[in-house]
Amino acid sequence: LKVEIFSNATTKDSAFKGWGYDIYLNGQPYIHQPHIPAVGGMSGFKSEEYARKAAELICNKIRNNILPPSVSSRELDSIGVLK
């Protein structure tokens, strides 16, 4: 698994604010997440660090065969990315 963090301001998803992430599996695009999952609205993460923490949570689920690797707002809050 490989994680790439991006600023929405520099992508085709520029309508979104903040940061997002891409997850690649075996070198192929697997997840493109320009906004915070599991919460209302279409805002990106407030920082690159928050996007990375969320992406690592998803990667951990994939590594542990928890598929689909969905996430709840409670999980995101528990890792401190909804501040």
N, C-alpha and C positions, 0 to 999 in steps of 0.2 A: 504494500500500500504506500502511496505517495500523496502528500498533502501539499497543495499550493494555495496560498492566501492571496486575495486580490482586493483592490479598492474598486468599488462599483463605479466610481467616477471615471475610471479608465477603461471600462468595458462596454460591451453592447447593452449591459444592464444598467446603464447610467441613470435610468429613471429611479433606481433604488439608491438610497443613501447608505453610507457606511461601508463595511467590509463583508466579504463572503469567502467561500472556499470551494475548491475543487478537490475531489478525491479520485485518484487513479488506481485501478486494480489491474495488475499485470501489464502496466503501461497503457491501458485503455481508459478513457473517461468513464467513470462509474457514477459519481454524484457531482452535480453542479448546484451549489446552494448560494444564491446571491442575497437571500434574506434570512432572517432568523426563523427557523422552523418552529412549529407548535405554538406560536403566539399570533395574535391578530395583527394585521397590517403587513406592510411590505418593506419594512426597514431592515437594513443590514446591521451587522454587529457594530458596536460603538468603537471598537479598536481591532487592530490586527491580532492582538493577544487574545481577545475574546473569541474571534473567529477560529484561531488555532486551537483553543481549548475545546470548543464545540466539535471541530473536525476530529480531534484526537478521541473524544468520547465516541463519536460515530465509528472511527477506525477500531477502537477497542471492541465495540459490538460486532463488527465484521470479523475481527480476529477470533472472537468467541462464538462465531456462527449464529449470532442473533440477527436473523434476517426476516423481514426487511429491518434495517437498522434505524427504526423510527426513534424519535426522542420526544419527551414530554417537557412542558414548561417547568415542571417541578425538577426534572433532571438538570435542565439548563440553569435554573436558579441555584441548585445545589453546587454547581461548579463556578458560580459567581459571574456568569456572562449576561445576566439580565439587569444589571445595575444601571 
